[in-house]
Structures are given as C-alpha cells and as structure tokens.
C-alpha cells in the first residue's frame, strides 16, 4: 500500500551520492515515486511515478516544481 500512496502524496525522494567518498545528500523530497529518472543537460531532473501519471520536475538547486500530470489516453 505504501507504494500506491506514494503516487498520491509524494513519499519519494532523490539522493546525491559522491562516488569518491560515498557521502549522501538529500537532493529532493516529496516526489511521486521517482522510478524513471533522467537528467537534462542543464541539470534539471525529471522523474516518473509507477502509474505513469506524474512527471516530477526537480530544478538543479533541488527545488521541486508541481508535477506534470499526464493521461495515457490523451497521449495517443
């Protein structure tokens, strides 16, 4: 159930891990699920949720914008 709730209330987050020393830093919290993650050339991160209904947008400074909502039926 927690996974399903995460799609609705934003329980996921992203960590930045330094590969040289393993130090972890929280980059963003409150994401829908962050399962599919991609980084744009400007450092912006986009992360999708389990159901494919939200795309979280994380600015390079870690600020989370309102997620884009998509409907699979509208994509065709």
Secondary structure as UniProt FT lines:
FT   HELIX           2..9
FT   STRAND          12..17
FT   TURN            19..21
FT   STRAND          24..31
FT   STRAND          36..39
FT   TURN            41..42
FT   STRAND          45..48
FT   TURN            50..51
FT   STRAND          54..58
FT   TURN            60..61
FT   STRAND          64..69
FT   HELIX           72..75
//
